[in-house]
């Protein structure tokens, strides 16, 4: 596989796939259920550290990845339980605090690597090309799952909670249960993406999962269009590879993302997906009005 498309392209596609997984994981929480999270990097880090520590200790790759995913999901469930009584800005602040708390813990605990992080993380034993295929398949499976979930009864319940939680409760939607479900699923998938990231780069440190990373993933969701799966996929794929294509962007990434977020909120609040949907609707109206 590497010989066919080249090592650079393999690395690029792997990065895109992991970014898509992370963006879709946040979209389940913020896009589907309307729960704002500014500490998503903490759950990514929990999965990465969990998988890295276990595989470094001799666990098989699949077992370590599954355990990291479970650790992140449990952490998300705990945060969800603690956040049931807060909404909107207060929920955002709470999740942001979780992100800072995670960084404080991993920096202070030597058994987690401290400031030096964890190095020499074993690979999956699939080769670069095989690992790329695995990441792409997982990203595709999560995308299909997201589409199916959006169209299911649970998806309708998520939509009701996102639109008006109080009204949803009045018509019989168990908002607490669905919010916890969204947190557990979204953070579990974030942990899965974190584990894949750890075994791709083979080195992780606290700075890899700071507040900036949370904002980066949130930017992908907002720019793609909060909710629609395809918009999030496109935004995550493009924004993740821009630093590869234009090296100077890496130094100005926050400025770029901030500018894009401002432009989206000002000119197209629905993001890329909303812009395309509006364009298509306008085109259909023009065709229908044409003689």
C-alpha positions in Angstrom: 0.0 0.0 0.0 2.8 2.4 0.9 4.6 1.6 -2.3 1.5 2.3 -4.3 0.5 5.8 -3.0 3.6 6.8 -1.1 4.4 7.2 2.6 3.5 10.9 2.7 0.0 10.2 1.3 -0.5 7.3 3.7 0.4 9.6 6.7 -2.0 12.3 5.3 -4.9 9.9 4.9 -4.3 8.5 8.4 -4.4 12.0 9.9 -7.5 12.8 8.0 -9.2 9.6 9.2 -8.4 10.2 12.8 -9.6 13.8 12.6 -12.9 12.7 11.1 -13.4 10.2 13.9 -12.7 12.9 16.5 -15.0 15.5 14.9 -17.8 12.9 14.5 -17.4 12.0 18.2 -18.0 15.6 19.2 -20.8 15.9 16.7 -22.7 13.2 18.6 -22.7 15.4 21.7 -22.9 18.9 20.3 -24.4 18.4 16.9 -27.0 15.8 17.7 -27.9 16.5 21.3 -27.0 20.2 21.6 -24.6 19.7 24.6 -21.7 22.2 24.3 -18.3 20.6 25.2 -15.1 22.6 25.4 -13.1 19.9 27.0 -13.3 17.1 24.4 -9.5 16.8 24.3 -9.7 15.3 27.8 -11.6 12.3 26.5 -9.3 12.0 23.5 -6.4 12.0 26.0 -8.0 9.5 28.3 -8.3 7.0 25.4 -4.8 7.8 24.2 -3.2 7.3 27.6 -5.3 4.3 28.4 -4.4 2.5 25.1 -0.7 3.6 25.2 -0.1 2.5 28.8 -1.7 -0.9 28.3 -0.1 -1.7 25.0 3.3 -0.5 26.3 2.7 -2.9 29.2 2.3 -5.8 26.8 -1.4 -5.8 26.0 -2.4 -6.6 22.4 -3.2 -3.6 20.2 -7.0 -4.4 19.9 -7.4 -5.0 23.6 -5.6 -1.8 24.6 -7.6 0.2 22.0 -10.9 -1.2 23.4 -9.8 -0.5 27.0 -8.9 3.1 26.1 -12.3 3.5 24.4 -14.1 2.1 27.5 -12.0 4.4 29.9 -13.0 7.5 27.9 -16.7 6.4 27.8 -16.8 5.9 31.5 -15.1 9.3 32.1 -17.7 10.8 29.8 -20.5 9.1 31.7 -19.2 10.5 35.0 -18.9 14.0 33.5 -22.4 13.6 32.1 -23.8 12.7 35.4 -22.2 15.6 37.1 -23.4 17.9 34.3 -27.1 16.9 34.2 -28.2 20.0 36.1 -26.2 22.5 34.0 -26.9 23.7 30.5 -25.5 25.9 27.7 -22.8 28.3 29.0 -22.5 26.5 32.3 -22.1 23.1 30.6 -19.4 24.6 28.4 -17.5 25.9 31.4 -17.9 22.6 33.2 -16.5 20.6 30.4 -13.7 23.1 29.9 -12.8 22.6 33.6 -12.7 18.8 33.0 -10.1 19.5 30.3 -7.9 21.5 32.6 -8.3 18.9 35.4 -7.2 16.1 33.0 -4.1 18.1 32.1 -3.3 18.7 35.7 -3.6 15.0 36.6 -1.4 13.7 33.8 1.3 16.3 34.4 1.6 15.5 38.1 1.5 11.7 37.9 4.8 10.1 37.1 3.2 6.8 36.4 1.4 8.6 33.5 4.7 9.9 32.2 4.3 13.4 33.7 5.5 16.3 31.6 7.6 13.9 29.5 4.6 11.9 28.4 4.8 8.3 27.0 7.2 7.3 24.3 8.0 4.1 22.4 4.3 3.2 22.0 4.2 0.0 20.0 2.5 0.1 16.6 -0.5 -2.1 15.6 1.6 -4.5 13.7 -0.3 -3.7 10.5 2.4 -1.6 8.7 1.7 2.0 7.7 -0.6 1.0 4.8 -2.6 -1.5 6.9 -3.0 1.0 9.7 -4.3 3.6 7.3 -6.9 1.2 6.0 -7.9 0.4 9.5 -8.4 4.0 10.4 -10.3 4.7 7.2 -12.6 1.7 7.8 -13.3 2.8 11.4 -14.0 6.4 10.3 -16.4 5.1 7.6 -18.1 2.8 10.1 -18.6 5.7 12.6 -19.9 7.9 9.8 -22.5 5.3 8.8 -23.4 4.8 12.4 -23.9 8.5 12.8 -26.2 8.7 9.8 -28.3 5.7 11.0 -28.4 7.2 14.6 -29.6 10.6 13.2 -32.6 8.9 11.5 -33.5 6.6 14.4 -35.8 7.3 17.3 -32.8 8.1 19.5 -31.8 10.7 16.9 -35.3 12.2 17.0 -35.0 12.4 20.8 -31.6 14.0 20.5 -33.1 16.6 18.1 -35.9 17.3 20.5 -33.5 17.9 23.4 -31.2 20.1 21.3 -34.2 22.2 20.1 -35.9 22.7 23.5 -35.1 20.4 26.4 -38.0 21.6 28.6 -40.5 20.9 25.9 -38.9 17.5 25.2 -39.4 16.6 28.8 -43.0 17.7 28.7 -43.8 15.3 25.8 -42.2 12.3 27.6 -38.6 12.3 26.4 -36.2 11.1 29.1 -33.7 13.9 28.6 -31.3 12.8 31.3 -31.0 9.3 29.9 -30.5 10.5 26.3 -28.0 13.2 27.3 -25.9 10.6 29.2 -26.1 8.2 26.2 -24.8 11.0 23.9 -22.0 11.8 26.3 -21.0 8.1 26.7 -21.1 7.4 23.0 -19.3 10.6 22.0 -16.6 10.4 24.6 -16.1 6.7 23.9 -15.5 7.4 20.2 -13.2 10.3 21.2 -11.2 7.8 23.2 -11.1 5.4 20.2 -9.7 8.2 18.1 -7.2 9.1 20.8 -6.0 5.5 20.9 -5.6 5.4 17.2 -3.7 8.7 17.3 -1.3 7.4 20.1 -0.4 4.3 18.0 0.1 6.4 14.9 2.5 9.0 16.3 3.9 6.6 19.0 4.4 9.4 21.5 1.9 11.4 23.6 2.3 14.2 26.1 -0.1 16.4 28.0 0.3 19.3 25.5 -1.2 17.0 22.9 -4.6 17.2 24.6 -4.8 20.8 25.7 -7.6 23.4 25.3 -6.4 24.3 21.9 -7.1 20.7 20.7 -10.6 20.9 22.1 -11.2 24.2 20.2 -9.7 22.6 17.0 -12.2 19.7 17.1 -15.1 22.1 17.9 -14.0 24.3 14.9 -14.3 21.3 12.6 -17.8 20.6 13.8 -19.0 24.2 13.6 -17.4 25.0 10.2 -18.7 21.8 8.8 -22.2 22.5 10.1 -23.4 21.4 13.6 -25.4 18.2 13.1 -25.1 17.1 9.4 -22.6 14.3 9.1 -21.2 14.9 5.7 -20.3 18.6 6.5 -18.4 17.6 9.6 -16.5 15.0 7.6 -15.5 17.4 4.9 -14.4 20.1 7.3 -12.4 17.7 9.5 -10.7 16.2 6.5 -9.8 19.6 5.0 -8.8 21.4 8.2 -6.6 18.5 9.3 -4.5 18.5 6.2 -4.1 22.2 5.6 -1.0 22.4 7.8 0.5 19.6 5.7 -0.2 21.4 2.4 0.8 24.9 3.7 3.5 24.6 6.3 3.2 28.3 7.4 -0.4 27.7 8.5 0.8 25.6 11.5 2.1 28.8 13.2 -1.1 30.7 12.5 -3.6 27.8 13.0 -5.5 29.5 15.9 -5.8 32.7 13.9 -7.0 30.8 10.9 -9.6 28.8 12.8 -10.7 31.9 14.7 -11.2 33.7 11.4 -13.1 30.8 9.9 -15.4 30.5 12.9 -16.1 34.2 12.8 -16.9 34.1 9.1 -19.1 31.0 9.5 -21.1 32.5 12.4 -21.5 35.8 10.6 -22.3 34.7 7.1 -23.4 31.0 7.3 -24.4 29.9 10.9 -25.3 26.5 9.5 -21.7 26.0 8.4 -20.7 24.3 5.2 -23.7 22.0 5.2 -26.1 24.9 5.8 -24.6 26.9 3.0 -24.9 24.0 0.5 -28.5 23.3 1.6 -29.4 26.9 1.2 -27.8 27.1 -2.2 -29.6 23.9 -3.4 -33.0 25.2 -2.0 -32.5 28.5 -3.8 -31.6 26.8 -7.0 -34.8 24.6 -6.8 -37.0 27.6 -6.2 -35.5 29.3 -9.2 -36.1 26.3 -11.4 -39.7 26.0 -10.1 -40.4 29.7 -10.8 -38.9 29.5 -14.3 -41.5 29.4 -17.1 
